[in-house]
Amino acid sequence: MPLDLLRSMFTASLLIASPLTAQAPTTPPTAPTTQRQTLPTIPAPAPVAPRSPRTTPQSAVAGSPAADAFAAIASAVQRRGGMDDSMRVQVAAVSEALMSELADKTLDPLVRGKLLALQAQCAMWLRDDVAMDAAYGALLEINPSNQTVRLRWAQQCVAAGRWQMVVDLLYGKTWAPAIDVEAHIALCEGLMGIDKFNDAQGALNTALPLPTRTGMQQSRINALSARVQSLFAEFTKETAAVQRDIAADDLPVVEILTTKGTITLKLYEREAPNTVAHFVEHIDLGTYTGTKFHRPMRGFGVQGGDPNTKENSGASASAVGTGSGGWLTVDECARDDRRGHFTGSIALAKRGAETDGAAPLTCGSQFYIVFGPAEYLNGGFTVFGSVVDGLDTARKLTAEDSILQVTVLRRNEHAYTATRLPDSSPTAYDHPQPWGMKTASNATASKVPNTGVLQPMPAPISVK
């Protein structure tokens, strides 16, 4: 979690129950013994002024042991610059303590609001969306007009790739000037995630203009607008492809049973025949059964399919993420009819090239599912299908979750045999990355003039 958001949440916990001057409609959303060493004798240093003692982290609620413990953890997170597994164990304990204190029905509403804000932050650290929703929902029950709570909730849903929840929280609301631009930016991201690109551009167009926007906000708006324009063009092609799929009604269907539930896929055999055959071959050989989703990327996607992650594989910990399933196959990402990366798309992972991108001809058994649009990966990775059911299940997967079984529910009457290439250099499949890809779309975003005026979409679109 970015530190600036963490700091803002910790600060907001002191004020979270206070209403803003401008009020929003009250309608609720629809839709974790060092060994002593003998040191050599060294000359005594010159006298220096004594250090000030380290101040105790400030608690949000006086007299609350849970709030005191939260303050200590928040301070540690800021010092370390992040959260590790051992700290998450501590956070879970603090969360339980907060819940115990919140069970007191006689709590003052202001105190309850502050404790709920801490509980929401704990849920975010633990990546527990259910607990986060419960905490934020309870905060809005205390003060339905608190726009800061609603916006923070939506921003955390953006971070988790929960696009429809973002839209439900933000769409149609009127915002105080101090947070209007941030709210419209978050709404744009939510609408992009559910393929409403025309509405996403509209969200940017209706944000308060300069000088209300900061320079950083304007840069973000420019970059988002460029993404919307690029995605609109991609989605126009995707809509036509979807209509062909519906008319033909012949796509192979695959069901992945995981420890979190079932994910159902349709496979784009027309546009990626070799990749689909490669994937089906691995299914038939049992390559995926028992593999873990070793690379969850919160809000961006999840990666799995490495045989080295099986419990009986005998692979070392350092080998996790390097397995190809025995061979490589050719790319199909440069085809004129290639499919794009949209919410729920599934593609083959590739090894990283020396430059910022993916090495060609390195597709193995590993695959990834994206939780939102990732157009900057187009042309570098082969999309060969999409999730038709179970995307929420995919979002819940962690590195401890595994594939129990993969079944081809429907296939066409031909052999599924792909081109096989030797795998002579087993290195990590550490791509794709949700950042840092130097592609044409990112280059375009950086060149959008900082005028404060956004161009409208070229035409309305039909959303699938």
Secondary structure, DSSP 4 states (H G I P E B T S, - for coil): --HHHHHHHHHHTTTTTSPPSS----PPP----PPP-PPPP-PPPPP-PPPPPPPPPPPSSTT-HHHHHHHHHHHHHHHHTS--HHHHHHHHHHHHHHHHHHT-TT--HHHHHHHHHHHHHHHHHHT-HHHHHHHHHHHHHH-TT-HHHHHHHHHHHHHHT-HHHHHHHHTT----HHHHHHHHHHHHHHHHHTT-HHHHHHHHHTS--TTSS-HHHHHHHHHHHHHHHHHHHHHHHHHHHHHHHHHH----EEEEEETTEEEEEEE-TTT-HHHHHHHHHHHHHTSSTT-B--EEETTTEEEE--GGGSTTS---GGGTT---SS-BB---TTSTTPPP--TTEEEE--PBPSSSSB-TT-B-S-EEEESS--GGGTTTS-EEEEEEE-HHHHHT--TT-BEEEEEEEE--SS------B------------SS----HHHHHHHHS---S-PPPPSS-----
